[in-house]
Amino acid sequence: MKDLLISIAQGLVDEPDKVTVTVEEDNSATVFHLHVAPDDMGRVIGKQGRIAKAIRTVMRAAATRQSKRVVVEID
């Protein structure tokens, strides 16, 4: 799951080497914190948050296949 998020984010940004993901395990969900370069933040969020919403949708779909719940936070 972490690799999926990294590969999606690296495809969107100008500085793919600065993309990092930290993972927090919780009782009810797994929280992924996506960190990108400050200049690339707009590319990952998109107009009105459309790209961020799409990333979250893809991650939720992948998690559903594994019977898990995920949350993606963009920092």
Distance bins in CASP14 RR format, pairs under 12 A and 6 or more apart:
PFRMAT RR
TARGET T0000
AUTHOR 0000-0000-0000
RMODE 2
METHOD distances of the structure
MODEL  1
1 7 0 0 0 0 0 1 0 0 0 0 0
1 8 0 0 0 0 0 1 0 0 0 0 0
1 21 0 0 0 0 1 0 0 0 0 0 0
1 23 0 0 0 0 1 0 0 0 0 0 0
1 25 0 0 0 0 0 1 0 0 0 0 0
1 29 0 0 0 0 0 1 0 0 0 0 0
1 30 1 0 0 1 0 0 0 0 0 0 0
1 31 0 0 0 0 0 1 0 0 0 0 0
1 32 1 0 0 1 0 0 0 0 0 0 0
1 58 0 0 0 0 0 1 0 0 0 0 0
1 59 1 0 0 1 0 0 0 0 0 0 0
1 60 0 0 0 0 0 1 0 0 0 0 0
1 61 0 0 0 0 0 1 0 0 0 0 0
1 62 1 0 0 1 0 0 0 0 0 0 0
1 63 1 0 0 1 0 0 0 0 0 0 0
1 64 0 0 0 0 0 1 0 0 0 0 0
1 65 0 0 0 0 0 1 0 0 0 0 0
1 66 1 0 0 1 0 0 0 0 0 0 0
1 68 1 0 0 1 0 0 0 0 0 0 0
1 69 0 0 0 0 0 1 0 0 0 0 0
1 70 1 0 0 1 0 0 0 0 0 0 0
1 71 0 0 0 0 0 1 0 0 0 0 0
1 72 0 0 0 0 1 0 0 0 0 0 0
2 8 0 0 0 0 0 1 0 0 0 0 0
2 9 0 0 0 0 0 1 0 0 0 0 0
2 19 0 0 0 0 0 1 0 0 0 0 0
2 20 0 0 0 0 0 1 0 0 0 0 0
2 21 1 0 1 0 0 0 0 0 0 0 0
2 22 0 0 0 0 1 0 0 0 0 0 0
2 23 1 0 1 0 0 0 0 0 0 0 0
2 24 0 0 0 0 0 1 0 0 0 0 0
2 25 0 0 0 0 0 1 0 0 0 0 0
2 30 0 0 0 0 1 0 0 0 0 0 0
2 31 0 0 0 0 0 1 0 0 0 0 0
2 32 1 0 0 1 0 0 0 0 0 0 0
2 33 0 0 0 0 0 1 0 0 0 0 0
2 34 0 0 0 0 1 0 0 0 0 0 0
2 59 0 0 0 0 0 1 0 0 0 0 0
2 62 0 0 0 0 0 1 0 0 0 0 0
2 63 0 0 0 0 0 1 0 0 0 0 0
2 70 0 0 0 0 0 1 0 0 0 0 0
2 72 0 0 0 0 0 1 0 0 0 0 0
3 9 0 0 0 0 0 1 0 0 0 0 0
3 10 0 0 0 0 0 1 0 0 0 0 0
3 19 0 0 0 0 0 1 0 0 0 0 0
3 21 0 0 0 0 1 0 0 0 0 0 0
3 23 0 0 0 0 0 1 0 0 0 0 0
3 32 0 0 0 0 0 1 0 0 0 0 0
3 59 0 0 0 0 0 1 0 0 0 0 0
3 62 0 0 0 0 0 1 0 0 0 0 0
4 10 0 0 0 0 0 1 0 0 0 0 0
4 21 0 0 0 0 1 0 0 0 0 0 0
4 32 0 0 0 0 1 0 0 0 0 0 0
4 34 0 0 0 0 0 1 0 0 0 0 0
4 55 0 0 0 0 1 0 0 0 0 0 0
4 58 1 0 0 1 0 0 0 0 0 0 0
4 59 1 0 0 1 0 0 0 0 0 0 0
4 60 0 0 0 0 0 1 0 0 0 0 0
4 61 0 0 0 0 0 1 0 0 0 0 0
4 62 1 0 1 0 0 0 0 0 0 0 0
4 63 0 0 0 0 1 0 0 0 0 0 0
4 65 0 0 0 0 0 1 0 0 0 0 0
4 66 0 0 0 0 0 1 0 0 0 0 0
4 70 0 0 0 0 0 1 0 0 0 0 0
4 72 0 0 0 0 0 1 0 0 0 0 0
5 11 0 0 0 0 0 1 0 0 0 0 0
5 12 0 0 0 0 0 1 0 0 0 0 0
5 19 0 0 0 0 1 0 0 0 0 0 0
5 20 0 0 0 0 0 1 0 0 0 0 0
5 21 1 0 1 0 0 0 0 0 0 0 0
5 22 0 0 0 0 0 1 0 0 0 0 0
5 23 0 0 0 0 1 0 0 0 0 0 0
5 30 0 0 0 0 0 1 0 0 0 0 0
5 31 0 0 0 0 0 1 0 0 0 0 0
5 32 1 0 1 0 0 0 0 0 0 0 0
5 33 0 0 0 0 1 0 0 0 0 0 0
5 34 1 0 0 1 0 0 0 0 0 0 0
5 35 0 0 0 0 0 1 0 0 0 0 0
5 36 0 0 0 0 0 1 0 0 0 0 0
5 44 0 0 0 0 0 1 0 0 0 0 0
5 52 0 0 0 0 0 1 0 0 0 0 0
5 55 1 0 0 1 0 0 0 0 0 0 0
5 56 0 0 0 0 1 0 0 0 0 0 0
5 58 0 0 0 0 1 0 0 0 0 0 0
5 59 1 0 0 1 0 0 0 0 0 0 0
5 60 0 0 0 0 0 1 0 0 0 0 0
5 62 0 0 0 0 1 0 0 0 0 0 0
5 63 0 0 0 0 0 1 0 0 0 0 0
5 70 0 0 0 0 1 0 0 0 0 0 0
5 71 0 0 0 0 0 1 0 0 0 0 0
5 72 1 0 0 1 0 0 0 0 0 0 0
5 73 0 0 0 0 0 1 0 0 0 0 0
5 74 0 0 0 0 0 1 0 0 0 0 0
6 12 0 0 0 0 0 1 0 0 0 0 0
6 13 0 0 0 0 0 1 0 0 0 0 0
6 16 0 0 0 0 1 0 0 0 0 0 0
6 17 0 0 0 0 0 1 0 0 0 0 0
6 18 0 0 0 0 0 1 0 0 0 0 0
6 19 1 0 1 0 0 0 0 0 0 0 0
6 20 0 0 0 0 1 0 0 0 0 0 0
6 21 1 0 1 0 0 0 0 0 0 0 0
6 22 0 0 0 0 0 1 0 0 0 0 0
6 23 0 0 0 0 0 1 0 0 0 0 0
6 32 0 0 0 0 1 0 0 0 0 0 0
6 34 0 0 0 0 1 0 0 0 0 0 0
6 35 0 0 0 0 0 1 0 0 0 0 0
6 36 0 0 0 0 0 1 0 0 0 0 0
6 44 0 0 0 0 0 1 0 0 0 0 0
6 55 0 0 0 0 0 1 0 0 0 0 0
6 59 0 0 0 0 0 1 0 0 0 0 0
6 72 0 0 0 0 0 1 0 0 0 0 0
7 13 0 0 0 0 0 1 0 0 0 0 0
7 16 0 0 0 0 1 0 0 0 0 0 0
7 19 0 0 0 0 1 0 0 0 0 0 0
7 21 0 0 0 0 0 1 0 0 0 0 0
7 34 0 0 0 0 0 1 0 0 0 0 0
7 55 0 0 0 0 0 1 0 0 0 0 0
7 58 0 0 0 0 0 1 0 0 0 0 0
7 59 0 0 0 0 0 1 0 0 0 0 0
7 62 0 0 0 0 0 1 0 0 0 0 0
8 16 0 0 0 0 0 1 0 0 0 0 0
8 19 0 0 0 0 1 0 0 0 0 0 0
8 21 0 0 0 0 0 1 0 0 0 0 0
8 32 0 0 0 0 0 1 0 0 0 0 0
8 34 0 0 0 0 1 0 0 0 0 0 0
8 36 0 0 0 0 0 1 0 0 0 0 0
8 43 0 0 0 0 0 1 0 0 0 0 0
8 44 0 0 0 0 1 0 0 0 0 0 0
8 51 0 0 0 0 1 0 0 0 0 0 0
8 52 0 0 0 0 0 1 0 0 0 0 0
8 54 0 0 0 0 1 0 0 0 0 0 0
8 55 1 0 1 0 0 0 0 0 0 0 0
8 56 0 0 0 0 0 1 0 0 0 0 0
8 57 0 0 0 0 0 1 0 0 0 0 0
8 58 1 0 0 1 0 0 0 0 0 0 0
8 59 0 0 0 0 1 0 0 0 0 0 0
8 62 0 0 0 0 0 1 0 0 0 0 0
8 72 0 0 0 0 1 0 0 0 0 0 0
8 74 0 0 0 0 0 1 0 0 0 0 0
9 15 0 0 0 0 0 1 0 0 0 0 0
9 16 1 0 0 1 0 0 0 0 0 0 0
9 17 0 0 0 0 0 1 0 0 0 0 0
9 18 0 0 0 0 1 0 0 0 0 0 0
9 19 1 0 1 0 0 0 0 0 0 0 0
9 20 0 0 0 0 1 0 0 0 0 0 0
9 21 1 0 0 1 0 0 0 0 0 0 0
9 32 0 0 0 0 0 1 0 0 0 0 0
9 33 0 0 0 0 0 1 0 0 0 0 0
9 34 1 0 1 0 0 0 0 0 0 0 0
9 35 0 0 0 0 1 0 0 0 0 0 0
9 36 1 0 0 1 0 0 0 0 0 0 0
9 37 0 0 0 0 0 1 0 0 0 0 0
9 40 0 0 0 0 1 0 0 0 0 0 0
9 41 0 0 0 0 0 1 0 0 0 0 0
9 42 0 0 0 0 0 1 0 0 0 0 0
9 43 0 0 0 0 1 0 0 0 0 0 0
9 44 1 0 0 1 0 0 0 0 0 0 0
9 45 0 0 0 0 0 1 0 0 0 0 0
9 51 0 0 0 0 1 0 0 0 0 0 0
9 52 0 0 0 0 0 1 0 0 0 0 0
9 54 0 0 0 0 0 1 0 0 0 0 0
9 55 1 0 0 1 0 0 0 0 0 0 0
9 58 0 0 0 0 0 1 0 0 0 0 0
9 59 0 0 0 0 0 1 0 0 0 0 0
9 72 0 0 0 0 1 0 0 0 0 0 0
9 74 0 0 0 0 1 0 0 0 0 0 0
9 75 0 0 0 0 0 1 0 0 0 0 0
10 16 1 1 0 0 0 0 0 0 0 0 0
10 17 0 0 0 0 1 0 0 0 0 0 0
10 18 0 0 0 0 1 0 0 0 0 0 0
10 19 1 0 1 0 0 0 0 0 0 0 0
10 20 0 0 0 0 0 1 0 0 0 0 0
10 21 0 0 0 0 0 1 0 0 0 0 0
10 34 0 0 0 0 0 1 0 0 0 0 0
10 36 0 0 0 0 1 0 0 0 0 0 0
10 37 0 0 0 0 0 1 0 0 0 0 0
10 40 0 0 0 0 0 1 0 0 0 0 0
10 43 0 0 0 0 0 1 0 0 0 0 0
10 44 0 0 0 0 0 1 0 0 0 0 0
11 19 0 0 0 0 1 0 0 0 0 0 0
11 36 0 0 0 0 0 1 0 0 0 0 0
11 40 0 0 0 0 0 1 0 0 0 0 0
11 43 0 0 0 0 1 0 0 0 0 0 0
11 44 0 0 0 0 1 0 0 0 0 0 0
11 51 0 0 0 0 0 1 0 0 0 0 0
11 55 0 0 0 0 0 1 0 0 0 0 0
12 19 0 0 0 0 1 0 0 0 0 0 0
12 34 0 0 0 0 0 1 0 0 0 0 0
12 36 0 0 0 0 1 0 0 0 0 0 0
12 37 0 0 0 0 0 1 0 0 0 0 0
12 40 1 0 0 1 0 0 0 0 0 0 0
12 41 0 0 0 0 0 1 0 0 0 0 0
12 42 0 0 0 0 1 0 0 0 0 0 0
12 43 1 0 1 0 0 0 0 0 0 0 0
12 44 1 0 1 0 0 0 0 0 0 0 0
12 45 0 0 0 0 1 0 0 0 0 0 0
12 46 0 0 0 0 1 0 0 0 0 0 0
12 51 1 0 0 1 0 0 0 0 0 0 0
12 52 0 0 0 0 0 1 0 0 0 0 0
12 54 0 0 0 0 0 1 0 0 0 0 0
12 55 0 0 0 0 1 0 0 0 0 0 0
12 74 0 0 0 0 0 1 0 0 0 0 0
13 19 1 0 0 1 0 0 0 0 0 0 0
13 20 0 0 0 0 0 1 0 0 0 0 0
13 34 0 0 0 0 0 1 0 0 0 0 0
13 35 0 0 0 0 0 1 0 0 0 0 0
13 36 1 0 1 0 0 0 0 0 0 0 0
13 37 1 0 0 1 0 0 0 0 0 0 0
13 38 0 0 0 0 0 1 0 0 0 0 0
13 39 0 0 0 0 1 0 0 0 0 0 0
13 40 1 1 0 0 0 0 0 0 0 0 0
13 41 0 0 0 0 1 0 0 0 0 0 0
13 42 0 0 0 0 1 0 0 0 0 0 0
13 43 1 0 1 0 0 0 0 0 0 0 0
13 44 1 0 0 1 0 0 0 0 0 0 0
13 45 0 0 0 0 0 1 0 0 0 0 0
13 46 0 0 0 0 0 1 0 0 0 0 0
13 51 0 0 0 0 0 1 0 0 0 0 0
13 74 0 0 0 0 0 1 0 0 0 0 0
14 36 0 0 0 0 1 0 0 0 0 0 0
14 37 1 0 0 1 0 0 0 0 0 0 0
14 38 0 0 0 0 0 1 0 0 0 0 0
14 39 1 0 0 1 0 0 0 0 0 0 0
14 40 1 0 1 0 0 0 0 0 0 0 0
14 41 0 0 0 0 0 1 0 0 0 0 0
14 42 0 0 0 0 0 1 0 0 0 0 0
14 43 1 0 0 1 0 0 0 0 0 0 0
14 44 0 0 0 0 0 1 0 0 0 0 0
15 35 0 0 0 0 0 1 0 0 0 0 0
15 36 1 0 0 1 0 0 0 0 0 0 0
15 37 1 0 1 0 0 0 0 0 0 0 0
15 38 0 0 0 0 1 0 0 0 0 0 0
15 39 1 0 0 1 0 0 0 0 0 0 0
15 40 1 0 1 0 0 0 0 0 0 0 0
15 41 0 0 0 0 0 1 0 0 0 0 0
15 43 0 0 0 0 0 1 0 0 0 0 0
15 44 0 0 0 0 0 1 0 0 0 0 0
16 36 0 0 0 0 1 0 0 0 0 0 0
16 37 0 0 0 0 1 0 0 0 0 0 0
16 40 0 0 0 0 1 0 0 0 0 0 0
16 43 0 0 0 0 0 1 0 0 0 0 0
16 44 0 0 0 0 0 1 0 0 0 0 0
17 36 0 0 0 0 0 1 0 0 0 0 0
17 37 0 0 0 0 1 0 0 0 0 0 0
17 40 0 0 0 0 0 1 0 0 0 0 0
18 34 0 0 0 0 0 1 0 0 0 0 0
18 35 1 0 0 1 0 0 0 0 0 0 0
18 36 1 0 0 1 0 0 0 0 0 0 0
18 37 1 0 1 0 0 0 0 0 0 0 0
18 38 0 0 0 0 1 0 0 0 0 0 0
18 39 0 0 0 0 1 0 0 0 0 0 0
18 40 1 0 0 1 0 0 0 0 0 0 0
18 41 0 0 0 0 0 1 0 0 0 0 0
18 44 0 0 0 0 0 1 0 0 0 0 0
19 32 0 0 0 0 0 1 0 0 0 0 0
19 33 0 0 0 0 0 1 0 0 0 0 0
19 34 1 0 0 1 0 0 0 0 0 0 0
19 35 1 0 0 1 0 0 0 0 0 0 0
19 36 1 0 1 0 0 0 0 0 0 0 0
19 37 0 0 0 0 1 0 0 0 0 0 0
19 40 0 0 0 0 1 0 0 0 0 0 0
19 41 0 0 0 0 0 1 0 0 0 0 0
19 43 0 0 0 0 0 1 0 0 0 0 0
19 44 0 0 0 0 1 0 0 0 0 0 0
19 74 0 0 0 0 0 1 0 0 0 0 0
19 75 0 0 0 0 0 1 0 0 0 0 0
20 32 0 0 0 0 0 1 0 0 0 0 0
20 33 0 0 0 0 1 0 0 0 0 0 0
20 34 1 0 0 1 0 0 0 0 0 0 0
20 35 1 0 1 0 0 0 0 0 0 0 0
20 36 0 0 0 0 1 0 0 0 0 0 0
20 37 0 0 0 0 0 1 0 0 0 0 0
20 74 0 0 0 0 0 1 0 0 0 0 0
20 75 0 0 0 0 1 0 0 0 0 0 0
21 30 0 0 0 0 0 1 0 0 0 0 0
21 31 0 0 0 0 0 1 0 0 0 0 0
21 32 1 0 1 0 0 0 0 0 0 0 0
21 33 1 0 0 1 0 0 0 0 0 0 0
21 34 1 0 1 0 0 0 0 0 0 0 0
21 35 1 0 0 1 0 0 0 0 0 0 0
21 36 0 0 0 0 1 0 0 0 0 0 0
21 44 0 0 0 0 0 1 0 0 0 0 0
21 55 0 0 0 0 0 1 0 0 0 0 0
21 59 0 0 0 0 0 1 0 0 0 0 0
21 70 0 0 0 0 0 1 0 0 0 0 0
21 72 0 0 0 0 1 0 0 0 0 0 0
21 73 0 0 0 0 0 1 0 0 0 0 0
21 74 0 0 0 0 0 1 0 0 0 0 0
21 75 0 0 0 0 0 1 0 0 0 0 0
22 30 0 0 0 0 0 1 0 0 0 0 0
22 31 0 0 0 0 1 0 0 0 0 0 0
22 32 1 0 0 1 0 0 0 0 0 0 0
22 33 1 0 1 0 0 0 0 0 0 0 0
22 34 0 0 0 0 1 0 0 0 0 0 0
22 35 1 0 0 1 0 0 0 0 0 0 0
22 72 0 0 0 0 0 1 0 0 0 0 0
22 73 0 0 0 0 1 0 0 0 0 0 0
22 75 0 0 0 0 1 0 0 0 0 0 0
23 29 0 0 0 0 0 1 0 0 0 0 0
23 30 1 0 0 1 0 0 0 0 0 0 0
23 31 1 0 0 1 0 0 0 0 0 0 0
23 32 1 0 1 0 0 0 0 0 0 0 0
23 33 1 0 0 1 0 0 0 0 0 0 0
23 34 0 0 0 0 0 1 0 0 0 0 0
23 35 0 0 0 0 0 1 0 0 0 0 0
23 59 0 0 0 0 0 1 0 0 0 0 0
23 68 0 0 0 0 0 1 0 0 0 0 0
23 70 0 0 0 0 1 0 0 0 0 0 0
23 71 0 0 0 0 0 1 0 0 0 0 0
23 72 0 0 0 0 0 1 0 0 0 0 0
23 73 0 0 0 0 0 1 0 0 0 0 0
24 30 1 0 0 1 0 0 0 0 0 0 0
24 31 1 0 1 0 0 0 0 0 0 0 0
24 32 0 0 0 0 1 0 0 0 0 0 0
24 33 1 0 0 1 0 0 0 0 0 0 0
24 70 0 0 0 0 0 1 0 0 0 0 0
24 71 0 0 0 0 1 0 0 0 0 0 0
24 72 0 0 0 0 0 1 0 0 0 0 0
24 73 0 0 0 0 1 0 0 0 0 0 0
25 31 0 0 0 0 1 0 0 0 0 0 0
25 32 0 0 0 0 0 1 0 0 0 0 0
25 68 0 0 0 0 0 1 0 0 0 0 0
25 69 0 0 0 0 0 1 0 0 0 0 0
25 70 0 0 0 0 0 1 0 0 0 0 0
25 71 0 0 0 0 0 1 0 0 0 0 0
26 32 0 0 0 0 0 1 0 0 0 0 0
26 68 0 0 0 0 0 1 0 0 0 0 0
26 69 0 0 0 0 1 0 0 0 0 0 0
26 70 0 0 0 0 0 1 0 0 0 0 0
26 71 0 0 0 0 1 0 0 0 0 0 0
27 68 0 0 0 0 0 1 0 0 0 0 0
27 69 0 0 0 0 0 1 0 0 0 0 0
28 68 0 0 0 0 0 1 0 0 0 0 0
28 69 1 0 0 1 0 0 0 0 0 0 0
28 70 0 0 0 0 0 1 0 0 0 0 0
28 71 0 0 0 0 1 0 0 0 0 0 0
29 59 0 0 0 0 0 1 0 0 0 0 0
29 60 0 0 0 0 0 1 0 0 0 0 0
29 63 0 0 0 0 1 0 0 0 0 0 0
29 68 1 0 0 1 0 0 0 0 0 0 0
29 69 1 0 1 0 0 0 0 0 0 0 0
29 70 1 0 0 1 0 0 0 0 0 0 0
29 71 1 0 1 0 0 0 0 0 0 0 0
29 72 0 0 0 0 0 1 0 0 0 0 0
29 73 0 0 0 0 0 1 0 0 0 0 0
30 59 0 0 0 0 1 0 0 0 0 0 0
30 60 0 0 0 0 0 1 0 0 0 0 0
30 62 0 0 0 0 0 1 0 0 0 0 0
30 63 1 0 0 1 0 0 0 0 0 0 0
30 66 0 0 0 0 1 0 0 0 0 0 0
30 67 0 0 0 0 0 1 0 0 0 0 0
30 68 1 0 0 1 0 0 0 0 0 0 0
30 69 1 0 0 1 0 0 0 0 0 0 0
30 70 1 0 1 0 0 0 0 0 0 0 0
30 71 1 0 0 1 0 0 0 0 0 0 0
30 72 0 0 0 0 1 0 0 0 0 0 0
30 73 0 0 0 0 0 1 0 0 0 0 0
31 56 0 0 0 0 0 1 0 0 0 0 0
31 59 0 0 0 0 0 1 0 0 0 0 0
31 63 0 0 0 0 0 1 0 0 0 0 0
31 68 0 0 0 0 0 1 0 0 0 0 0
31 69 0 0 0 0 1 0 0 0 0 0 0
31 70 1 0 0 1 0 0 0 0 0 0 0
31 71 1 0 1 0 0 0 0 0 0 0 0
31 72 1 0 0 1 0 0 0 0 0 0 0
31 73 1 0 0 1 0 0 0 0 0 0 0
31 74 0 0 0 0 0 1 0 0 0 0 0
31 75 0 0 0 0 0 1 0 0 0 0 0
32 55 0 0 0 0 1 0 0 0 0 0 0
32 56 0 0 0 0 1 0 0 0 0 0 0
32 58 0 0 0 0 0 1 0 0 0 0 0
32 59 1 0 0 1 0 0 0 0 0 0 0
32 60 0 0 0 0 0 1 0 0 0 0 0
32 62 0 0 0 0 0 1 0 0 0 0 0
32 63 0 0 0 0 1 0 0 0 0 0 0
32 68 0 0 0 0 0 1 0 0 0 0 0
32 69 0 0 0 0 0 1 0 0 0 0 0
32 70 1 0 0 1 0 0 0 0 0 0 0
32 71 1 0 0 1 0 0 0 0 0 0 0
32 72 1 0 1 0 0 0 0 0 0 0 0
32 73 1 0 0 1 0 0 0 0 0 0 0
32 74 0 0 0 0 1 0 0 0 0 0 0
32 75 0 0 0 0 0 1 0 0 0 0 0
33 70 0 0 0 0 0 1 0 0 0 0 0
33 71 0 0 0 0 1 0 0 0 0 0 0
33 72 0 0 0 0 1 0 0 0 0 0 0
33 73 1 0 1 0 0 0 0 0 0 0 0
33 74 0 0 0 0 1 0 0 0 0 0 0
33 75 1 0 1 0 0 0 0 0 0 0 0
34 40 0 0 0 0 0 1 0 0 0 0 0
34 41 0 0 0 0 0 1 0 0 0 0 0
34 43 0 0 0 0 0 1 0 0 0 0 0
34 44 1 0 0 1 0 0 0 0 0 0 0
34 45 0 0 0 0 0 1 0 0 0 0 0
34 51 0 0 0 0 0 1 0 0 0 0 0
34 52 0 0 0 0 1 0 0 0 0 0 0
34 55 1 0 0 1 0 0 0 0 0 0 0
34 56 0 0 0 0 0 1 0 0 0 0 0
34 59 0 0 0 0 1 0 0 0 0 0 0
34 70 0 0 0 0 0 1 0 0 0 0 0
34 71 0 0 0 0 0 1 0 0 0 0 0
34 72 1 0 0 1 0 0 0 0 0 0 0
34 73 1 0 0 1 0 0 0 0 0 0 0
34 74 1 0 1 0 0 0 0 0 0 0 0
34 75 1 0 0 1 0 0 0 0 0 0 0
35 41 0 0 0 0 1 0 0 0 0 0 0
35 44 0 0 0 0 1 0 0 0 0 0 0
35 72 0 0 0 0 0 1 0 0 0 0 0
35 73 0 0 0 0 1 0 0 0 0 0 0
35 74 0 0 0 0 1 0 0 0 0 0 0
35 75 1 0 1 0 0 0 0 0 0 0 0
36 42 0 0 0 0 1 0 0 0 0 0 0
36 43 1 0 0 1 0 0 0 0 0 0 0
36 44 1 0 1 0 0 0 0 0 0 0 0
36 45 0 0 0 0 1 0 0 0 0 0 0
36 51 0 0 0 0 0 1 0 0 0 0 0
36 52 0 0 0 0 0 1 0 0 0 0 0
36 55 0 0 0 0 0 1 0 0 0 0 0
36 74 1 0 0 1 0 0 0 0 0 0 0
36 75 0 0 0 0 1 0 0 0 0 0 0
37 43 0 0 0 0 1 0 0 0 0 0 0
37 44 0 0 0 0 1 0 0 0 0 0 0
37 75 0 0 0 0 0 1 0 0 0 0 0
38 44 0 0 0 0 0 1 0 0 0 0 0
38 45 0 0 0 0 0 1 0 0 0 0 0
38 74 0 0 0 0 0 1 0 0 0 0 0
38 75 0 0 0 0 0 1 0 0 0 0 0
40 46 0 0 0 0 0 1 0 0 0 0 0
40 51 0 0 0 0 0 1 0 0 0 0 0
40 74 0 0 0 0 0 1 0 0 0 0 0
41 49 0 0 0 0 0 1 0 0 0 0 0
41 51 0 0 0 0 0 1 0 0 0 0 0
41 52 0 0 0 0 0 1 0 0 0 0 0
41 74 1 0 0 1 0 0 0 0 0 0 0
41 75 0 0 0 0 1 0 0 0 0 0 0
42 48 0 0 0 0 0 1 0 0 0 0 0
42 49 0 0 0 0 1 0 0 0 0 0 0
42 50 0 0 0 0 0 1 0 0 0 0 0
42 51 0 0 0 0 1 0 0 0 0 0 0
42 52 0 0 0 0 1 0 0 0 0 0 0
42 74 0 0 0 0 1 0 0 0 0 0 0
43 49 0 0 0 0 0 1 0 0 0 0 0
43 50 0 0 0 0 0 1 0 0 0 0 0
43 51 1 0 0 1 0 0 0 0 0 0 0
43 52 0 0 0 0 0 1 0 0 0 0 0
43 55 0 0 0 0 0 1 0 0 0 0 0
43 74 0 0 0 0 0 1 0 0 0 0 0
44 50 0 0 0 0 0 1 0 0 0 0 0
44 51 1 0 0 1 0 0 0 0 0 0 0
44 52 1 0 0 1 0 0 0 0 0 0 0
44 53 0 0 0 0 0 1 0 0 0 0 0
44 54 0 0 0 0 0 1 0 0 0 0 0
44 55 1 0 0 1 0 0 0 0 0 0 0
44 56 0 0 0 0 0 1 0 0 0 0 0
44 72 0 0 0 0 0 1 0 0 0 0 0
44 73 0 0 0 0 0 1 0 0 0 0 0
44 74 1 0 1 0 0 0 0 0 0 0 0
44 75 0 0 0 0 0 1 0 0 0 0 0
45 51 1 0 0 1 0 0 0 0 0 0 0
45 52 1 0 1 0 0 0 0 0 0 0 0
45 53 0 0 0 0 1 0 0 0 0 0 0
45 54 0 0 0 0 0 1 0 0 0 0 0
45 55 0 0 0 0 1 0 0 0 0 0 0
45 56 0 0 0 0 0 1 0 0 0 0 0
45 72 0 0 0 0 0 1 0 0 0 0 0
45 73 0 0 0 0 0 1 0 0 0 0 0
45 74 1 0 0 1 0 0 0 0 0 0 0
45 75 0 0 0 0 0 1 0 0 0 0 0
46 52 1 0 0 1 0 0 0 0 0 0 0
46 53 0 0 0 0 1 0 0 0 0 0 0
46 54 0 0 0 0 1 0 0 0 0 0 0
46 55 0 0 0 0 0 1 0 0 0 0 0
46 74 0 0 0 0 0 1 0 0 0 0 0
47 53 0 0 0 0 0 1 0 0 0 0 0
47 54 0 0 0 0 0 1 0 0 0 0 0
48 54 0 0 0 0 0 1 0 0 0 0 0
49 55 0 0 0 0 1 0 0 0 0 0 0
49 56 0 0 0 0 1 0 0 0 0 0 0
49 57 0 0 0 0 0 1 0 0 0 0 0
49 74 0 0 0 0 1 0 0 0 0 0 0
50 56 0 0 0 0 0 1 0 0 0 0 0
50 57 0 0 0 0 0 1 0 0 0 0 0
51 57 0 0 0 0 0 1 0 0 0 0 0
51 58 0 0 0 0 0 1 0 0 0 0 0
51 72 0 0 0 0 0 1 0 0 0 0 0
51 74 0 0 0 0 1 0 0 0 0 0 0
52 58 0 0 0 0 0 1 0 0 0 0 0
52 59 0 0 0 0 0 1 0 0 0 0 0
52 72 1 0 0 1 0 0 0 0 0 0 0
52 73 0 0 0 0 1 0 0 0 0 0 0
52 74 1 0 1 0 0 0 0 0 0 0 0
52 75 0 0 0 0 0 1 0 0 0 0 0
53 59 0 0 0 0 0 1 0 0 0 0 0
53 60 0 0 0 0 0 1 0 0 0 0 0
53 72 0 0 0 0 1 0 0 0 0 0 0
53 74 0 0 0 0 0 1 0 0 0 0 0
54 60 0 0 0 0 0 1 0 0 0 0 0
54 61 0 0 0 0 0 1 0 0 0 0 0
54 72 0 0 0 0 0 1 0 0 0 0 0
55 61 0 0 0 0 0 1 0 0 0 0 0
55 62 0 0 0 0 0 1 0 0 0 0 0
55 70 0 0 0 0 0 1 0 0 0 0 0
55 71 0 0 0 0 0 1 0 0 0 0 0
55 72 1 0 0 1 0 0 0 0 0 0 0
55 73 0 0 0 0 0 1 0 0 0 0 0
55 74 0 0 0 0 1 0 0 0 0 0 0
56 62 0 0 0 0 0 1 0 0 0 0 0
56 63 0 0 0 0 0 1 0 0 0 0 0
56 69 0 0 0 0 0 1 0 0 0 0 0
56 70 0 0 0 0 1 0 0 0 0 0 0
56 71 0 0 0 0 1 0 0 0 0 0 0
56 72 1 0 1 0 0 0 0 0 0 0 0
56 73 0 0 0 0 1 0 0 0 0 0 0
56 74 0 0 0 0 1 0 0 0 0 0 0
57 63 0 0 0 0 0 1 0 0 0 0 0
57 64 0 0 0 0 0 1 0 0 0 0 0
57 70 0 0 0 0 0 1 0 0 0 0 0
57 72 0 0 0 0 1 0 0 0 0 0 0
58 64 0 0 0 0 0 1 0 0 0 0 0
58 65 0 0 0 0 0 1 0 0 0 0 0
58 70 0 0 0 0 0 1 0 0 0 0 0
58 72 0 0 0 0 1 0 0 0 0 0 0
59 65 0 0 0 0 0 1 0 0 0 0 0
59 66 0 0 0 0 0 1 0 0 0 0 0
59 68 0 0 0 0 0 1 0 0 0 0 0
59 69 0 0 0 0 0 1 0 0 0 0 0
59 70 1 0 1 0 0 0 0 0 0 0 0
59 71 0 0 0 0 1 0 0 0 0 0 0
59 72 1 0 1 0 0 0 0 0 0 0 0
59 73 0 0 0 0 0 1 0 0 0 0 0
59 74 0 0 0 0 0 1 0 0 0 0 0
60 66 0 0 0 0 0 1 0 0 0 0 0
60 68 0 0 0 0 1 0 0 0 0 0 0
60 69 0 0 0 0 1 0 0 0 0 0 0
60 70 1 0 0 1 0 0 0 0 0 0 0
60 71 0 0 0 0 1 0 0 0 0 0 0
60 72 0 0 0 0 1 0 0 0 0 0 0
61 68 0 0 0 0 0 1 0 0 0 0 0
61 70 0 0 0 0 1 0 0 0 0 0 0
62 68 0 0 0 0 1 0 0 0 0 0 0
62 69 0 0 0 0 0 1 0 0 0 0 0
62 70 1 0 0 1 0 0 0 0 0 0 0
62 72 0 0 0 0 0 1 0 0 0 0 0
63 69 1 0 0 1 0 0 0 0 0 0 0
63 70 1 0 1 0 0 0 0 0 0 0 0
63 71 0 0 0 0 1 0 0 0 0 0 0
63 72 0 0 0 0 1 0 0 0 0 0 0
64 70 0 0 0 0 1 0 0 0 0 0 0
END
